[in-house]
Amino acid sequence: MSPEQLALLPLWYVVFLLSITCHEAAHAWAAQRGGDLTAYHGGQVSLNPAPHVRREPLGTVVVPLASYFLFGAGGGRWMIGWASAPYDPSWEARHPGRAAWMAAAGPAANLVLAGIGFATLKIGLATDAWGFPHDVSPDRLVATAGTGVMDGLGRMASVLFSLNLILFLFNLIPLPPMDGATVLSGWFAPFRDLRERLGGSPMFSLLGLLVAWRVFPYVFEPIYLWCLARLYG
């Protein structure tokens, strides 16, 4: 890891923590609106990352920091991890449609954050605050002449867009334990019956996670490249 990449670790972690906190807070808020107060009583209806970190310290601290050192892509780094918001399974069984909206709220929050990152980058390029980079990486989608405030802002917007696009698309894969499985089963009864028969098995959830991990690059790459084409015009 280069000194530059090491110096970007705090930026990556701040954006990661913001993104995962908004994701889980959106789940908790939607559940509260739908009548399940489990996450509300746990303190998860909050943009304060503390209750989310306390609930999942491994997924919000240890794994994200370790993954930054382990995974590189295109000269940049990636940071992965997870958090969770509790809910009442009996509430989901009684109100599958509401549970589907709860599940969709998390990825929707990431889509909003990705949109903010994209809009910031687009405005900066349109106003010549930033230039077009020679080498694209997840944390350098725009270029500046120096390493000052504008460079930091450009990198933060780049990570905000790239990371939240990943979180949005990955969580919508319709396989347990991803949010997409709950969305699909909440809105379509045949999938709900199948999920009820198989979704309770830890092995089935692990298999779903492994399949999603293998399939995801084929989903993400064309969408990411399409977004970059729209960004650079």
C-alpha positions in Angstrom: 0.0 0.0 0.0 1.3 3.4 -1.0 1.6 6.3 1.5 -1.2 8.1 -0.6 -3.6 5.1 -0.1 -2.8 4.9 3.6 -3.5 8.6 3.9 -6.9 8.0 2.3 -8.0 5.4 4.9 -9.8 8.0 7.2 -11.7 9.3 4.2 -12.8 5.9 3.1 -13.9 4.9 6.6 -15.9 8.1 7.2 -17.8 7.6 3.9 -18.2 3.9 4.7 -19.6 4.6 8.2 -21.9 7.3 6.8 -23.2 4.9 4.1 -23.8 1.9 6.3 -25.4 4.1 9.0 -27.8 5.7 6.5 -28.7 2.2 5.2 -29.6 0.8 8.6 -31.3 3.9 9.8 -33.5 3.8 6.7 -34.4 0.2 7.5 -35.2 1.1 11.1 -37.2 4.2 10.2 -39.3 2.3 7.6 -40.0 -0.5 10.1 -41.1 2.1 12.7 -43.4 3.7 10.2 -44.8 0.3 9.4 -45.5 -0.5 13.0 -42.4 -2.5 14.2 -40.7 -0.6 17.0 -37.9 -3.2 17.5 -35.1 -1.1 15.9 -36.5 2.1 17.3 -36.2 0.8 20.8 -32.6 -0.4 19.9 -31.6 3.1 19.0 -31.2 2.3 15.2 -33.6 5.0 14.0 -30.6 7.4 14.1 -27.9 8.8 11.9 -25.6 8.6 14.9 -23.2 5.7 14.0 -22.7 4.7 17.6 -25.7 2.4 18.1 -25.0 0.7 14.8 -21.3 0.2 15.7 -22.3 -1.2 19.1 -24.6 -3.7 17.5 -22.1 -4.9 14.9 -18.5 -4.0 15.8 -17.1 -6.7 13.6 -18.9 -5.6 10.5 -18.6 -1.8 11.1 -15.0 -1.6 12.4 -12.8 -4.7 12.1 -13.8 -6.0 8.6 -13.9 -2.6 6.9 -10.5 -1.7 8.1 -9.0 -5.1 7.3 -10.7 -5.1 3.8 -9.1 -1.8 3.0 -5.7 -3.3 3.4 -6.6 -6.5 1.6 -8.5 -5.4 -1.5 -7.2 -3.1 -4.2 -8.8 -2.2 -7.5 -7.4 -0.1 -10.3 -4.9 1.5 -8.1 -7.5 2.3 -5.5 -8.9 0.5 -2.5 -12.3 -1.0 -1.6 -13.9 -1.2 1.9 -16.5 -3.7 2.7 -18.5 -4.5 5.9 -22.0 -4.7 7.3 -24.4 -3.6 10.0 -27.9 -4.7 10.9 -31.2 -3.3 12.3 -33.3 -5.7 14.3 -37.0 -6.4 13.4 -39.8 -8.6 14.7 -40.2 -11.7 12.5 -43.8 -12.0 13.6 -44.4 -8.5 12.3 -42.9 -9.5 8.9 -45.2 -12.5 8.8 -48.3 -10.4 9.5 -47.3 -7.5 7.2 -45.1 -8.8 4.3 -45.7 -5.8 2.2 -44.6 -3.4 5.0 -41.5 -5.6 5.5 -40.7 -5.3 1.8 -40.8 -1.5 2.1 -38.5 -1.8 5.1 -36.1 -3.9 3.2 -36.1 -1.6 0.2 -35.5 1.5 2.3 -31.9 0.6 3.0 -30.8 0.3 -0.6 -32.9 3.4 -1.4 -30.8 5.4 1.1 -27.6 4.2 -0.7 -29.0 5.2 -4.1 -29.7 8.7 -2.7 -26.1 8.9 -1.4 -24.7 7.6 -4.7 -26.8 10.3 -6.5 -25.4 13.0 -4.3 -21.9 11.8 -5.1 -22.6 11.6 -8.8 -24.2 15.1 -8.9 -21.3 16.6 -7.0 -18.8 15.1 -9.4 -20.9 16.2 -12.4 -21.2 19.8 -11.2 -17.5 20.0 -10.4 -16.6 18.8 -13.9 -19.1 21.1 -15.6 -17.7 24.1 -13.7 -14.0 23.1 -14.3 -13.5 22.7 -10.6 -12.1 19.3 -11.5 -10.7 17.7 -14.6 -10.9 14.3 -16.2 -8.6 11.7 -14.6 -6.1 9.7 -16.7 -6.4 6.7 -14.5 -9.9 6.0 -12.9 -10.0 4.4 -9.5 -12.9 4.2 -7.0 -11.6 7.2 -5.0 -10.3 9.3 -7.9 -13.1 9.8 -10.6 -12.0 13.4 -11.1 -8.5 15.1 -11.1 -7.2 18.3 -9.6 -3.9 20.1 -10.0 -3.0 19.7 -6.3 -3.8 17.8 -3.1 -5.8 20.5 -1.3 -9.4 20.9 -0.3 -10.8 20.4 -3.8 -8.8 17.2 -4.2 -10.2 15.9 -1.0 -13.7 16.8 -1.9 -13.4 15.2 -5.3 -12.1 12.0 -3.7 -14.8 12.0 -1.1 -17.5 12.4 -3.8 -15.9 9.6 -5.8 -16.0 7.2 -2.9 -19.5 8.3 -1.9 -20.7 7.5 -5.5 -18.7 4.3 -6.0 -19.3 2.7 -2.6 -23.0 3.5 -2.4 -23.6 2.2 -5.9 -22.1 -1.1 -4.8 -24.2 -1.2 -1.6 -27.4 -0.3 -3.6 -26.9 -3.0 -6.2 -25.5 -5.8 -4.0 -28.3 -5.5 -1.4 -31.0 -5.7 -4.1 -29.8 -9.1 -5.3 -32.9 -11.3 -4.6 -31.2 -14.0 -2.6 -31.1 -14.4 1.2 -29.7 -12.8 3.3 -29.7 -9.7 1.0 -32.5 -7.1 1.2 -33.7 -8.0 -2.3 -35.0 -11.4 -1.1 -37.3 -9.7 1.5 -38.4 -7.2 -1.1 -39.3 -9.9 -3.6 -41.0 -12.2 -1.0 -43.0 -9.3 0.4 -44.5 -8.3 -2.9 -44.8 -11.8 -4.5 -46.5 -14.6 -2.5 -44.8 -17.5 -4.4 -41.3 -16.2 -3.5 -42.5 -15.6 0.1 -43.5 -19.3 0.4 -40.2 -20.4 -1.0 -38.2 -18.1 1.3 -40.2 -19.3 4.3 -39.3 -22.9 3.5 -35.6 -22.2 2.8 -34.7 -18.8 4.1 -34.5 -19.9 7.8 -31.5 -22.2 7.1 -28.1 -20.7 7.8 -26.6 -22.8 5.1 -29.1 -21.5 2.5 -28.2 -17.9 3.5 -24.5 -18.7 3.2 -25.1 -20.2 -0.2 -27.1 -17.2 -1.3 -24.2 -14.9 -0.1 -21.7 -16.9 -2.1 -23.8 -16.9 -5.2 -24.4 -13.2 -5.0 -20.6 -12.6 -4.5 -19.9 -14.5 -7.7 -22.7 -12.9 -9.7 -22.3 -9.4 -8.5 -19.3 -8.3 -10.8 -21.4 -9.2 -13.9 -24.2 -6.9 -12.5 -22.1 -4.1 -11.2 -19.5 -3.6 -13.9 -21.8 -2.6 -16.9 -23.9 -0.4 -14.7 -20.8 1.3 -13.2 -19.3 1.9 -16.6 -22.6 3.2 -17.9 -22.7 5.7 -15.0 -19.1 6.8 -15.7 -20.0 7.4 -19.3 -22.9 9.6 -18.2 -20.5 11.4 -15.8 -17.8 12.1 -18.4 -20.2 12.7 -21.3 
